[in-house]
Amino acid sequence: MDLSGFTKQEIPAEALPEFKSHFDEPSLRIGTARVREHAVGCDILVNVEWWDSGNDGPGHQVRHTVVFLHRPQTKLPEFEIRPRAGMAEKIFGGIGSLLGIPKLELEDEPELSNRYAIMTANPESVRSLMSRSAIDSLIAVEDLYLRFTGRGVLASRRNIEGSSGSHGSLNRQKVRDHRLEGKAPAQLLADTLIAAGPIVDDPERGRRAADAVEGSYAQEAARHLKESGGIIGREVSKYVITGQMLSQIQKSTLPRQEIPGPVARRAWGGTTFPLVLVLILAGVMLCVGIGALAGGSQEGLIFGGVGLVASIIWIVILRHRMVRKSLITNGIAVKGSLTSVERTNTSVNDDPIHAITIAASDGGEPLVVKMGSGPAKQARRMMEAGKSTWILRDPAKPSKGLWIEGWCLDSSVD
C-alpha cells in the first residue's frame, strides 16, 4: 500500500484517548505515527511499546506495530475478531467457554467461522453489522486481530494481550519485539482497511446496529451475560447498578440507611477480602516475629517488619473503605457537568486509573474523582452527548466526592 498520503506526526488529540483505551499498561509509549486524516476520521499506523512485569521473571519490554482506524461519528458495540489458528487461541477458546466469555456464531457462514472467532457480549447488534460485504472483506485477509470499540478499530498481526506473555522469543535485552518491518506495516494497514472498512466507515451502519437492540450496547451486554450464565455472567449481575438505585441514593435523606447491594459492592465491597487477608498476614507475621525475638533470634526483626508493613497496608485499605462508605451515607447529591477525562500513570488490577473532572452547579470547586477505564469511557461518551450528571460531595471535605453514575448501566451512552 502506498503511504504517500500519510504524514509523520503525533496521534491527533481527538483520537488519542480512544487509542489508549485499547491498552491496559500505564507504561505505554507511543512512537511517531503515520496519520492520514479524512472526512470520516483518521487512519493511524504506529509502533507502541510497554513494560510487562509478567509472571516469568523480573519483566520485559513488549513492542508492537498496530493500526488504528478512528471514526468519531461511528457508534459500534465492543467485539473482537480473532484468528482460530494456533494452540494459544484453542486454549483461549476452551477457557472462555468455561468462564462464560460470550461469542457470536454465524452458522450460515462456515468459512468465516472456521477461520475467525467473534468474541462479544453484544451478539445481536454485532450480527446486524455482519453484512455480506463485511463478511467477504474479513475472509479476504488472514492473520488479523481486530478489536472494535465504540469509535473505531485496533488491528495487529499478533494479539496485543497474549503476545506479551510466553509467545515469541525474549532476547538478551529482555524485549519481545513484534514490530513489523519492510513492506509488512503497509500490508497490515491495507488488510485492516479491507477487513474493517465496511463496518467502521459507514456511521449509519453503527446506528442501525444500535437500533437493532433495546437500550444501549452496555445494557444489551449485561442482559446477554446474565442470560448466558457462567462465572462472568454471575459476577456481572452482582454489580449492575440501575437508574432506580441511583434515584434512591439521590433522593434519600441523610444519613442514608438503606444502600442498594450493587452500590455497596462497587463502592467498598471489594475491600472485604483484602482486609481479612492482610489482617491475617499481619497477625501471623507479628506473632512469629515477637516469638522469634523472645527466643533470641534476630530473624524476628524480619518477620516483625513484614507484619508492620502488612498492618500499614491494612490501615490504608480500611481508611479507603471508611471514606467510600461515608460518602455513600453522608454525601450531598450535587448536579454538575463532566469537563475532562485524563488517563493517569497508575493502574489497579491492570485497569488504568483516570482523573474525571466534574464542575458542580453548587458554586463549589470542581471535583476530581479517580476511577477505572469503564467509568472513564462512560464519562467520555456522556461528554460527547452533552449529558449532565451529578455527584456525591463530602460535606466535611468539599474537595472529595464519589461519582456513582459512572457505574450506572442505565446512564450508559453508545
Secondary structure, DSSP 8 states (H G I E B T S, - for coil): ---TT-EEE---TTTHHHHHTT---TT-EE--EEEEEETTEEEEEEEEEEEE--SSSS-EEEEEEEEEEE-TT-----EEEEE--SHHHHHHHHHHHHHT--EE--TT-HHHHHHEEEE-S-HHHHHHH--HHHHHHHHTS-S-EEEEETTEEEEESS-TTGGGTTSS---TTSEEEE---TTHHHHHHHHHHHHHHHHHS-HHHHHHHHHTSSS-HHHHHHHHHHHH-HHHHHHHHHT-B-HHHHHHHHH--SS-----HHHHHHHTGGGHHHHHHHHHHHHHHHHHHHHHHHTT-TTHHHHHHHHHHHHHHHHHHHHHHHHHHHHHHH-EEEEEEEEEEEEEEEEETTEEEEEEEEEETTSS--EEEEE-HHHHHHHHHHHHHT-EEEEEE-SSSTT-EE-GGGGBGGG---
